[in-house]
């Protein structure tokens, strides 16, 4: 009976309670993180032209032409608009398909990185460190650099491997985030 209660009966209500709790804090996380990427955007943007080794040209809805050391490739890549003038290279978004933590995107014909605010890693690592510009800037720089490295080597044949890698890394970070404490609740 104890095993049945622990393994069968209790997990469902516990999961439902966790989902309700997460829906309530998701809005708080989005509100709290509106401006935490501003310095990252400025720093990455100021150095990107010297770092970038690929060029991206939008050729249609969700289609871009990437020129890199592999040659010229036409791939699928989200093209997004900045929510604020400060969004140049880092774009926080409410969710990304398949629960990815990040994905390359194009904003104003430049490579940017979209970061999923709904991912557990974001709520448990970014939010508790939102007042530490160095940590946020370091995390943003890492994800943008991964996106740039992808664009420097992507072609039509290998793009799916990069997507799978982002999926697996995001999954692993979600699993590792389970052990991290929930973000502190702020007073309203």
C-alpha positions, 0 to 999 in steps of 0.5 A: 500500500505504501509503495502504491501511494508513493509511486502511483497515487502521490506523483499525479497530485504533486505534479499538478501542484508543481504545474500550478505553482510554476504557472504563477511564478512564470509571469513573475520570472518574465517580469523580473527578467525584463532588463537583466540582459541589457548589459549583455546586449551592449557588450556582445554587440560592441564586440560581435563584428570582430568575432563573427565569421559568418554572414546571415541574410534573410531570404524568406519567412524562417529561411536564411542564407548563411555564408561560412567556412562550409560555403553558402547554405540555406537553412531554417532559422527563426527571424524575430523582431526586438521587443526593445531597442536594447535587444540587439544580440540577446532576446529573452522569450517566454518559450522555445519549441521543444523546451530548448534553453536557447536557439540562434535567431536573427534580429535586424539581419544579425545573429542573436540568441533567443533564451527560454524564460520558461526553462527551469535552468533560467528560473533557477540560475538566471533569476537568482543571479539577476542582480549579478551582471557578471554572471548574467553576462557570462551566461548570455555570452556563452549561449550567444557564442554557441549560436555563433559557433553553430552559424560558423559551421552549419550547412544543410546536411548538419543542421539537424545535429545542432538542433539535436545537440541543443535539445540534449543539452537543454534536457540535461540542464533541466535534469540538473536543475531539479536539484537546485533550489526554487528561485526566491519569491519577491514581495509584491 
